[in-house]
Amino acid sequence: LAKAPRTEPGTTVTLVPRRDAEHWLATPMVTELARLYGSLLPIRISVDGVQITAGPAPWSPAAGASPAARRPGLVRYAQEALGFTPFDVIELSVPEAGLTGAAFVLPHPVNPAARPGHRVYLKQMLLTDGAEGLLPDWAFFARCVVDTSELRPTASREALYEDSLLEATREALGDQLRGWLVRL
């Protein structure tokens, strides 16, 4: 505990590495990991004076009043986080699962047998960058980034638990992608 009271609210975390693990606590590594896992958190997080949190998710209404106003931010997000400029962006919402997000239509042909990984945030903190089974198998042409408050992670926290809610969510997301295809 600090000898004197803090001048501002917050928490300071001090870590001491094991021998030969110092690289995990180097400022660039901590900054990169904090940004990867915590960039969407609604609180201010900084590492060595550098702010990590980036504000609201680009698909949230706080990022723009309409889908058209949010589109440039979503395209920029796909470029920076996923490494491609999407052919199109489909905003997603499944209220029963507390899910919001976006599907990014890949700009190049994809093997239908390939299992695309989707980026899943759980209560605004990254759960996994490679979740499988979020979309129906036929939706191999899109990669999703979603935030959910109701879907459950597996014990290892690397995937989503296969239950009736995930199945209903997959069906609802499939309906939204089908609607996009029909509008084409």
Residue pairs with C-beta under 8 A, 6 or more apart in sequence:
15 25
17 24
17 25
23 29
24 30
27 47
27 48
30 47
30 48
31 47
31 48
31 50
31 52
34 45
34 47
34 52
35 52
35 54
36 126
37 125
37 126
38 45
38 52
38 53
38 125
38 126
39 52
39 53
39 54
39 126
40 53
40 54
40 56
40 57
40 121
40 124
40 125
40 126
40 147
41 53
41 124
41 125
42 53
42 56
42 124
43 53
44 51
44 53
45 51
45 52
45 53
46 52
55 62
55 63
56 62
56 63
57 63
57 100
57 101
57 121
57 124
57 147
58 70
58 73
58 74
58 76
58 77
58 102
59 70
59 74
59 91
59 92
59 100
59 101
59 102
59 145
60 100
63 70
63 73
64 70
64 73
67 91
70 91
71 89
74 86
74 89
74 91
74 102
74 104
75 85
75 86
75 89
77 102
77 145
78 84
78 85
78 86
78 89
78 104
79 85
81 119
81 145
82 104
82 119
82 143
82 145
84 104
84 106
84 107
84 108
85 107
86 104
86 105
86 106
86 107
87 105
87 106
87 107
88 104
88 105
88 180
89 102
89 103
89 104
89 105
90 102
90 103
90 105
90 142
90 176
90 177
90 180
91 100
91 101
91 102
92 99
92 100
92 101
92 102
92 103
92 144
92 146
92 173
92 176
93 99
93 100
93 101
93 176
94 168
94 169
94 172
94 173
96 150
96 165
96 168
96 169
96 172
97 148
97 149
97 150
97 151
97 165
97 166
97 168
97 169
97 172
98 148
98 149
98 150
98 151
99 146
99 147
99 148
99 149
99 150
99 151
99 169
100 146
100 147
101 144
101 145
101 146
101 147
102 144
102 145
102 146
103 135
103 139
103 142
103 143
103 144
103 173
103 176
103 177
103 180
104 142
104 143
104 144
104 145
105 141
105 142
105 180
106 141
106 142
106 143
110 116
110 140
110 141
111 140
112 138
112 140
114 140
115 132
116 132
116 135
116 140
116 142
116 143
117 128
117 129
117 130
117 131
117 132
117 143
118 130
118 131
118 132
118 134
118 135
118 143
118 144
118 145
118 146
119 126
119 128
119 129
119 131
119 143
119 144
119 145
119 146
120 126
120 127
120 128
120 131
120 134
120 145
120 146
120 147
120 148
120 151
120 160
121 127
121 145
121 146
121 147
121 148
122 147
122 148
122 149
122 151
122 153
123 147
123 148
123 149
124 147
127 153
127 157
127 158
127 160
128 157
128 158
128 159
130 158
131 159
131 160
132 159
133 159
133 160
133 162
133 166
133 170
134 144
134 146
134 160
134 166
134 169
134 170
134 173
135 142
135 144
135 170
135 173
135 174
135 177
136 170
136 171
136 173
136 174
136 177
138 174
139 173
139 174
139 177
142 177
144 173
148 169
150 165
151 160
151 161
151 165
151 166
151 169
152 160
152 161
152 163
152 165
153 159
153 160
153 161
154 160
154 161
160 166
